[in-house]
Every structure is written in C-alpha cells, then in structure tokens.
C-alpha cells in the first residue's frame, strides 16, 4: 500500500485504508465504493455528500491506477411514504406503492415519481464530473436478481430476528439521549438514502418475516405475511385493501427485503468495500450498526468501512428537506456557482465536519476564497492539503472539468449584471473597460462564471436589494453640499478620464479624501482619513443609487459610464 505523507488530505488517507482493506478482502478485484439515494423528493445538497465522499475516494484510487468502481444504488423500489407539501392531496392514494409506480408530479415529462426526482440529480452529477454506475433497485428486485438472497433471508429469518432483537430495546432509549436535531438536520436525515429504519417487526405480534410483498391488487405494501413454507416457497399474505393471496416466492418479484436486511444483503451482493453514512444511520440500533452484524453473521460478508458524514447547511435559502418543495438541490447550486467551486466545498472539509453552502451574499466571499486559492496554486504557495483539494475540485482521473477562460471576480460580475440587468452589450462595454491594457473582447471569455453570477442576482437577491442607478441627478442633495463636498466631487470628476479602469478608479475614489486632507494619494489611511472616506463613499452612493451603500464604487462607476456619472454628480 502506498503511504501518504503526514500533511496529505483526508481523501488520500481514506484511500490508503480502502486500498488496504480491498487487498485483504478481495485481492485482484476492482475496489467497490458505494452510495445510496432515495428519489422520494428533491435530492438536496445534504444528500450530495452521500455521493461526493465516495466519489472523491474512488477518484483518488483511480488516479493511482487501481481499478475501482463507484456504484450508486437508487432506492426507487422504496415505498412512497407521504405526500409532500404543495402536492395534490389526492396523491395519498399512492402511499405504500414503490416510488417507480407513483405518477410523476403534474406537468412532469417523466414516467414516475422516482424518475422525476432522479433526473436532475443525474444531470448534476454529470456536470460535476461524478462517474457512477447507477443501480435501480426496482430493476434489481423485479428482474429476480436478488431472488436467491431473498429465499436465503427467509430461510434464515429466525437468526435474522435474533440479531435484530439485540438492538430493538436499545433503539428508543438511545435516540432519546441524543441532542435534538435542528430542522435542517432532521430534513437531511429524512433524505439520507434509506427509506426508513424498518426491520420487519411489528406485524401484529405474529411470526417474523424479513420480506414485504407489494399487493398484487392495490400495488401497495400494506401487507402482512401470514405463512411461508421454506420447501415450496409458498408465501401467503393479506393486505389492508382486503386482498389475500398465496404466491410462490421463487417466482414472485413484487416485493423486497425490509430495509435493515436489504442494506447488508446488498453489501455482500456487490462486495462493497467503502460506503460512508450519515449520522442518522450510525447511532446505536440504527441500520448501519445492525447491518454490520447481519452482513457478517447471516450473509457471510463484511461491513464496508466508511466514516460518518456530517450535515450540510444552507446560508440564505430555505432549510433543507427532501419532503418539502423549495429545497436547494445540486442543480440549484450549479445555477449560481461553477462545478469546481461546488466540488471544492465538499473536498476541503473532512466528512465529519459540517459546513454551509452560501446562496446569499456569502457566495461572494466563498468565490473570493476560491480565487485566492487558485492564485496560490498557480504560484506554488498553497499548502499541500489545500492544493490537493483544489486538484480534486478542478478535475478527476478522467481529466479536467470545464473552466471559465477568464475568471473575473464573481462579486464584480454580479455587480455589473445587477446594474445592466443582464444587457449583453452594456456588460461587454463595462468588462472591456476594466483593464484597458488587456480588455475583455467577448463575453464568452467570462462564461460560465458570468452566467452563474447573473443567475444569482436574478434568483437570490431580493428586489429591494438590487441596484437601481438614478435616472436624474438628486438636485436637492447637490444643492445642499458644502464647499468640501463640492470640491471632493470636482476632484473625482476631473480624474475620471485619466483613471478610467478598475485599478485607476480604485486609486481615484480612495485618493480624493486623502488629497482633500492635504496628503499624497498613496498615503496610509489614519482613523480620521477612513472616516472621511466612508463619508465620501456614502455621498457618492446617494448621488448614484439613492442609498448609503451599494456595489464597490470602482465597479459601480464603470458600470454607470463616464457620461452618466458626470450627469448624476452635477458636472
């Protein structure tokens, strides 16, 4: 096994462990990393961690030239549990059906509820450069792929029940002792990949069966197995709809193992070496913990290694919940940020570290951090772990991800499109004047970052916070200026022509208060000078946009244009 250096990033350290474990368990076979998602509703940015952690580890293994596969199980054969807020209440008639048997929401182009919510995630993963082999659990169960595993589990039902019983008394007391989750954490837990913590118990006090059929009459899982014969595989069940039926389980493919048995069965079936799980699955008595016993004692396999991953929060958007509408998904994030930046947010934090993804003004600071890292990587001053996170963000073992040819500062682009309301000709004029020595010649140079910034402005910035440049001068304010105010404006106006670039205007607007104080334009600011600068900036904002604050003044001046600046400042 290759040894990593002490300052290696978390991905390299986990990859070392996974490779060593794979060599112990299955030498010579491809390493299998796994994720699982339930398309029961919008698959949000918390669920994305379920995919990104194995992706990053699998990608590192591939970079080392070791065969590795990342499988993504779509738990689309899970039951439809509840009607989300905002959906027609009549959908309650589908509760208990497989997600692939529930109609898609009205107006959807997809054939089922599962496909409707799976499709945007598939597209987002492609944009993020995440390569997976998707496995539909509907296809696996209905094709009979798991038939022998189901029959085996039914034969071993007493032993399975005994293992589960060790934990049944632990579940509730342990959960009561845990710190209450906040709304975002509860919501993230709901969509963490498992349909629930069902172990098949509670069927009216009768015999235990780890298998639940979907009713042949109503299509729902409101069924109770009443008898089963190991030799003939004849299974009898009754449904709450009134239907009773006896089937041969060896030929019956409309049912599935209960979740706490299904998951460890699949670990053994797929030979999974690495699969992380959320905190909701690693508490005592949960499916991950119990599954570790079942896979070893019943299915003859081993539990995957894998860390617990923490929740992902959102700054500036609704709390995450896979059961409610308006939830921020990877597709939502990719509308306002480039794929490498979103990958970086997951790559730079260890799985057990919670973090937030910004949809509000904090996204500008996040982009500033990213651009600063890019500069450090370019000049060789980035710390090794930071450089590794950057490398994982900008490309995969398959190659680099698409990047903006000329990545101008996100906050600048956002300010420009805010002022121009996305007018391409005006936007190009402003961007072309940022650096006259190296002007932007086409907007394509600044895409897709420009498009992401424009989308952020139009979807995430409230109308009242948008920048609206005045149409006419504020004659009352101009008429009330004292001599110092008029002189300061004159200094600014006189310097526009010679300073008309981003750097030049920065020097000019910061320099005016210095010159008025009898100092050189490059003098170091004092507390008194900073106060004078703030007062001057507030005056300019009121004259240009009617508020005390706004976009960075040099960018604002360029966006407004020299002629209009002169008009609004009373020239």
Secondary structure by P-SEA (a helix, b strand, c coil): cccccccccaaaaaaaaaaaaaaaccccccbbbbbbbbcccccccccccccaaaaaaaaaaaaaccbbbbbbbcccccccccccccccccccccccccccccccccccccccaaaaaaaaaaaaaaaaccccccccaaaaaaaccaaaaaaaaaaaaaaaaaaaaacccccaaaaaacccccaaaaaaaaacccccccccccccccccccccccccccccccccccccccccccccccccccccccccccccccccccaaaaaaaaaaaacccbbbbcccccccccaaaaaaaaaacccccccbbbbbbbbbbbcccccccccccccccaaaaaacccaaaaaaaaaaccccbbbbbbcccaaaaaaaaaaaaaaaaaaccccaaaaaaaaaaacccccccccccccccaaaaaaaaaaacccaaaaaaaaaaccccccccccccccaaaaaaaaaaacccccccccccccccaaaaaaaccaaaaaaaaaaaaaccccccaaaaaaaaaaaaaaaacccccccccaaaaaaaaaaaaaaaaacccccccccaaaaaaaacaaaaaaaacc
